[in-house]
Amino acid sequence: MTEKQLTALYKRYNKKYFDNELPAEVPVRLVDMGNTNSCGLTTLFAEPGLSLHTIYLDSNLVEHDVFLKFTLLHEMVHVKQRPSDNENAHGQKFDEEMLRLAFRGAFRGIW
């Protein structure tokens, strides 16, 4: 999968599973994450009235569409959640959102 395909998938998932509630333009970048034990990462640059997210996915997974799709959905939950400083990024709210996606069929065929 290419960055262009992943960006199109982000837009499709945003419409289908997040009701277009996520920012419309979030760059999806493929980067070599090396030995980070991570397949994806979402960054946020925030100023009053401005929030800019970027989703990074491990470029070593470009031949594994299923895993890239799952990881993209995972990172999109981080875009939606924006946890506070004292909240676990993979805590209860994150789990509830992943379950909501599962019930909406987001993981059908990929998990």
C-alpha angles and dihedrals in degrees: 000000000000130000088252091054092046092050090052089049090051089055092047093048091045090056098040103039106017099038089236090293093131121081109282095225114050115149115232111204132187112219135165103255091186114187098348094116086232132112096190145015135189121206128195129202107193132185126161105292094003131086121172119185129189124190117209121196126187110263089210087075098059091111092052105071094171093056092044091053092050092047092047091054089047091053092045088060087058089052089053098043106044093185121217120250093263096045125092110245088220098039133120096298090052091049091049091052092049089051091049089054091048091053090050089054098250093138098042107132094008102063 
